[in-house]
Amino acid sequence: MKFKFPAGLYGDVRIEDTTTAWYNMQDEEVLGNGEVNVKGAMIRIFDGKLWYTAETNDIDKIQKKIDELAKLAKPDPKILENPIVKNFSVNKADIRKFQGKNSIRNLTATDREKIVNQYRKKCIDKSIKEIKVTYATFWCTNRIKELYTSKGTEIIQDYQRCKMGMWYQISGKNNITYDGGEQLWAFDYKGLKGREQEIIEKRDRAIDFAKNNIPVTPGEYVCVLSPSVTSVFTHESFGHKSEADFMLNDKTLRDEWTMGKQVANPKVSIVDEGNSMHHGYCPYDDEGNKKKSVWLIKDGILSGRLHDAKSAAILGEEPTGNARAQDSDNAPLVRMTNTYMLAGPDKPEEIIKSVKDGIYVYDWNYGTGNSTFTIKPQKCYRIRDGKLCEPLLVNVVTGSVFQTLFDIDMVGDDLQFFSGTCGKGGQSVLTATGGPTIRVKKLTIN
């Protein structure tokens, strides 16, 4: 045991060593080229009634912090029988995948500058008069996390992610300015090399949309959602509803979300898991529990929800390994990891061909979800007689979460994953969303 924990109390220590670096440009101006390393720890003591916490950036003072917090608590000789403490499993693991030659900690300021300028050289075409401003950004992070508990857990795991983005301000019809571009993600630096064409394709689509879009006629339409839009619907409208801490003080929500209830078309299945190598990769959560694969919906049936130790104890269910914290300055909350709607049997082109008159929602600016969900699209297209036609300027797409889950009547075989940052309780964590192309019988378009 690395630390000495007091008797009659539960304690844990979470240490994080994080390096983050960036290089940003607007047109020809360098806005930033920097790197920062932060090492810190959160110490927690629990006496069965209250949590006592402290943070420090001086790792040598962790034992002192443990001892100080212990003096504030009231020891309980039966602390191990506490329902929450019983839900902290004991694990020993060392899972470090992102050290050695591929660690971004090896990157220099010159490396960051080089990749940004490589992308700018290929992705900025000064002959395109519609492009008024360009932005280029590289970002990367590497984090080593250690967790030690009074029950005997000792876990070391790491995480790494890199991003290269190119964005454009585009002058469109009636002098309206549009944004367009793409950000590319990878687990290491080499995974970002040679992908300029992905950005160029998104740039050219954004220019075409800015020049040729027409306002949509508001109403209710059959809608086809791209994998990107399906993913944000899944995350915002259903994933957050599955985070069990929302239910602890809301009996109405608990009654609404009864396990075994049909909540969607049988073609719909949604899962949350942390073991696959996507943006939400998380083999162990920040309480030391191993991340489980959780069927949130299976064949249209409500099958599971996401827990930390506390919510599982209160609701009488098993922890799922979804306690995640933004960093060592924050306590864990119930959070998603890799959350996605599974692929179905339908070909995306056949889904579009099946629509006589409708709308294809191609991408999005933001999404929100509760009983009613809202998606603000970037680009939409009219579907006529099974073909994609003119680009449409759509302000918002809305629908009832429950009705939409039942109205999904075609599910594509083209599951794709997307990287993002999810906010909750003032914290942001890295998550992956995913989904295939789907057809929805009816959504409201404005």
Sequence and secondary structure as in RCSB ss.txt:
>XXXX:A:sequence
MKFKFPAGLYGDVRIEDTTTAWYNMQDEEVLGNGEVNVKGAMIRIFDGKLWYTAETNDIDKIQKKIDELAKLAKP
DPKILENPIVKNFSVNKADIRKFQGKNSIRNLTATDREKIVNQYRKKCIDKSIKEIKVTYATFWCTNRIKELYTS
KGTEIIQDYQRCKMGMWYQISGKNNITYDGGEQLWAFDYKGLKGREQEIIEKRDRAIDFAKNNIPVTPGEYVCVL
SPSVTSVFTHESFGHKSEADFMLNDKTLRDEWTMGKQVANPKVSIVDEGNSMHHGYCPYDDEGNKKKSVWLIKDG
ILSGRLHDAKSAAILGEEPTGNARAQDSDNAPLVRMTNTYMLAGPDKPEEIIKSVKDGIYVYDWNYGTGNSTFTI
KPQKCYRIRDGKLCEPLLVNVVTGSVFQTLFDIDMVGDDLQFFSGTCGKGGQSVLTATGGPTIRVKKLTIN
>XXXX:A:secstr
  S   TTSEEEEEEEEEEEEEEEEETTEEEEEEEEEEEEEEEEEE SS EEEEEES GGGHHHHHHHHHHHS  
 TTGGGSHHHHTS   EEEE  S GGG GGG  HHHHHHHHHHHHHHH  TT TTEEEEEEEEEEEEEEEEEEET
T  EEEEEEEEEEEEEEEEEE GGG EEEEEEEEEESSGGGGTT HHHHHHHHHHHHHHHHH EE   EEEEEEE
 HHHHHHHIIIIIIGGGBGGGGTT HHHHHHS TT B S TT  EEEESSSSSTT  SB TTS B   EEEEETT
EE   B  HHHHHHHT    S EE SSTTS  EE  SEEEE   SB HHHHHHT SEEEEE  EEEEEESSEEEE
EES EEEEETTEEEEEEE S EEEEHHHHHHHEEEEBS  EEEEEEEEETTEEEEEEEEE  EEEEEEEE 
